[in-house]
Amino acid sequence: MYPETFEGFAVTDTSKWSTVSKIDFKPKPFEEYDVDIRILACGVCGSDVHTVKGGWSQPMLPVIPGHEIIGEVIKVGDKVSTVKVGDRVGVGAQIYSCLDCETCKEDHENYCPKRVSTYNSLYADGSMAYGGYSSHIRAHEYFVFPIPDGLKTEDAAPMLCAGITTYAPLVENGCGPGKKVGIVGIGGLGHFAIMFAKALGAEVYTFSRTSKKAEDAKKLGSDYYIATYEEKDWAEKYAKKLDLIVSCGNSAQNFDLAGYLSCLRVHGKMISVGLPEEPFTVSAMPFMRGGVFFGSSHLGNRPQMLEMLKLAAEKNLTAWTERLPISESGIKEALERCHAGDVRYRFVLTGYDKFTA
């Protein structure tokens, strides 16, 4: 029988943010461009932790996190043309936009004023969006992406958020042969940034606070490694050297923004994709010394997602993952260890066949 309701693991209290319980929920009304997906695996993102802890703002409880989803299509609307029943597909951190405004028509649907996030977000009709710690998900076809045969489900799931979040700013800001690109931080985001920067042909410089991840950075493709807490005068050594820096850090504490900006060539760019809960602090002077730019990037658009998945399959790029079962205990461990930074470098929840719906 086709399920009228879905099941998911929800956080109901931000003071007990790693404790989940199984609930039934009704998805948004099914429409002609919608796709229903039986979930097979879901990555655990740092955003999940920020959300359930109330670190960015108070979530709309109960909240079911998860936006690195891969599953099997089980139902399509009458006007769906991009996927069919039985296809293996992915859903990332965005599940809807109007697709009609100027922003959307310029392939910037990830910045649409009417965008709906995959979870902890409301549709225009008031329906709540619930995420991938669930048996199923319902999504507009534009935000459902075919997964190439060359990518394994568990290895590819984190690409649906962490992957596209780092791939998009790289390609949008000229990463490629002949470019020198810096990556700040090696974690769920940073390890993807290193892989993609190298796959796109750049010379890669990885910055981390200590030397403990130097070997990992090398295996991921980094050409140079800079331990900023251990190397004296690192900012002077790499001054005016880099064309682009992508910052993947999850904390702004003791973050030497002025030092990183000094490593940029004239008119170079630093793009932040990490979202620390605390603000960056910097004066105007470091910007003036090199005419440099500091900005940010949010997810990526559909063409970039499809390009990224194709590149990953062609280059045999996969996330570095640890797998945990989709269960109360598995989710608790994933959220708590993710909060502590105790993962190399992404958790993926598996065993979705245990759902009864």
KASUL-V465282 format. One record per residue. N is the residue number from 0. RES is the residue in one letter. PHI is phi as a letter, one per 30 degrees, with the letter a starting at -180 (* if undefined). Layout:
# KASUL-V465282
<<N;RES;PHI> <N;RES;PHI>>
This chain:
# KASUL-V465282
<<0;M;*> <1;Y;d> <2;P;d> <3;E;d> <4;T;b> <5;F;c> <6;E;c> <7;G;a> <8;F;c> <9;A;c> <10;V;c> <11;T;c> <12;D;b> <13;T;d> <14;S;d> <15;K;b> <16;W;d> <17;S;c> <18;T;c> <19;V;b> <20;S;b> <21;K;d> <22;I;b> <23;D;c> <24;F;b> <25;K;c> <26;P;d> <27;K;e> <28;P;e> <29;F;d> <30;E;b> <31;E;d> <32;Y;c> <33;D;d> <34;V;b> <35;D;c> <36;I;b> <37;R;d> <38;I;d> <39;L;c> <40;A;a> <41;C;b> <42;G;d> <43;V;c> <44;C;c> <45;G;e> <46;S;d> <47;D;d> <48;V;d> <49;H;e> <50;T;d> <51;V;d> <52;K;d> <53;G;i> <54;G;d> <55;W;c> <56;S;a> <57;Q;d> <58;P;d> <59;M;d> <60;L;d> <61;P;d> <62;V;c> <63;I;c> <64;P;d> <65;G;j> <66;H;b> <67;E;b> <68;I;c> <69;I;b> <70;G;a> <71;E;c> <72;V;d> <73;I;c> <74;K;a> <75;V;b> <76;G;d> <77;D;d> <78;K;c> <79;V;d> <80;S;b> <81;T;c> <82;V;b> <83;K;b> <84;V;e> <85;G;j> <86;D;d> <87;R;c> <88;V;b> <89;G;b> <90;V;b> <91;G;c> <92;A;d> <93;Q;b> <94;I;b> <95;Y;a> <96;S;b> <97;C;d> <98;L;i> <99;D;b> <100;C;d> <101;E;d> <102;T;d> <103;C;d> <104;K;d> <105;E;c> <106;D;i> <107;H;c> <108;E;d> <109;N;d> <110;Y;c> <111;C;e> <112;P;d> <113;K;c> <114;R;d> <115;V;b> <116;S;d> <117;T;d> <118;Y;b> <119;N;h> <120;S;a> <121;L;c> <122;Y;d> <123;A;e> <124;D;d> <125;G;j> <126;S;d> <127;M;d> <128;A;c> <129;Y;c> <130;G;c> <131;G;d> <132;Y;d> <133;S;b> <134;S;d> <135;H;b> <136;I;b> <137;R;c> <138;A;b> <139;H;d> <140;E;e> <141;Y;d> <142;F;c> <143;V;c> <144;F;b> <145;P;e> <146;I;c> <147;P;e> <148;D;e> <149;G;d> <150;L;c> <151;K;d> <152;T;e> <153;E;d> <154;D;d> <155;A;c> <156;A;e> <157;P;d> <158;M;d> <159;L;d> <160;C;b> <161;A;e> <162;G;d> <163;I;d> <164;T;d> <165;T;c> <166;Y;d> <167;A;e> <168;P;d> <169;L;d> <170;V;d> <171;E;d> <172;N;c> <173;G;i> <174;C;d> <175;G;l> <176;P;e> <177;G;i> <178;K;c> <179;K;c> <180;V;b> <181;G;c> <182;I;b> <183;V;c> <184;G;j> <185;I;c> <186;G;a> <187;G;e> <188;L;d> <189;G;d> <190;H;d> <191;F;d> <192;A;e> <193;I;d> <194;M;e> <195;F;d> <196;A;e> <197;K;d> <198;A;d> <199;L;d> <200;G;j> <201;A;d> <202;E;d> <203;V;c> <204;Y;c> <205;T;c> <206;F;c> <207;S;b> <208;R;d> <209;T;b> <210;S;d> <211;K;d> <212;K;c> <213;A;d> <214;E;d> <215;D;d> <216;A;e> <217;K;d> <218;K;d> <219;L;d> <220;G;k> <221;S;d> <222;D;d> <223;Y;b> <224;Y;b> <225;I;b> <226;A;c> <227;T;d> <228;Y;d> <229;E;c> <230;E;c> <231;K;d> <232;D;h> <233;W;d> <234;A;d> <235;E;d> <236;K;d> <237;Y;c> <238;A;d> <239;K;h> <240;K;c> <241;L;c> <242;D;d> <243;L;a> <244;I;b> <245;V;c> <246;S;c> <247;C;c> <248;G;d> <249;N;c> <250;S;b> <251;A;c> <252;Q;d> <253;N;h> <254;F;c> <255;D;d> <256;L;d> <257;A;d> <258;G;d> <259;Y;d> <260;L;d> <261;S;d> <262;C;d> <263;L;d> <264;R;d> <265;V;e> <266;H;i> <267;G;d> <268;K;b> <269;M;c> <270;I;c> <271;S;c> <272;V;c> <273;G;d> <274;L;b> <275;P;d> <276;E;d> <277;E;c> <278;P;d> <279;F;d> <280;T;b> <281;V;a> <282;S;c> <283;A;d> <284;M;e> <285;P;e> <286;F;d> <287;M;d> <288;R;d> <289;G;b> <290;G;h> <291;V;d> <292;F;b> <293;F;b> <294;G;b> <295;S;b> <296;S;b> <297;H;b> <298;L;h> <299;G;a> <300;N;c> <301;R;d> <302;P;e> <303;Q;d> <304;M;d> <305;L;d> <306;E;d> <307;M;d> <308;L;d> <309;K;d> <310;L;d> <311;A;d> <312;A;d> <313;E;d> <314;K;c> <315;N;h> <316;L;c> <317;T;b> <318;A;d> <319;W;d> <320;T;b> <321;E;b> <322;R;c> <323;L;b> <324;P;d> <325;I;d> <326;S;a> <327;E;e> <328;S;d> <329;G;d> <330;I;d> <331;K;e> <332;E;d> <333;A;d> <334;L;d> <335;E;d> <336;R;d> <337;C;d> <338;H;d> <339;A;d> <340;G;i> <341;D;c> <342;V;a> <343;R;b> <344;Y;b> <345;R;a> <346;F;d> <347;V;b> <348;L;d> <349;T;b> <350;G;i> <351;Y;d> <352;D;d> <353;K;d> <354;F;d> <355;T;c> <356;A;d>>
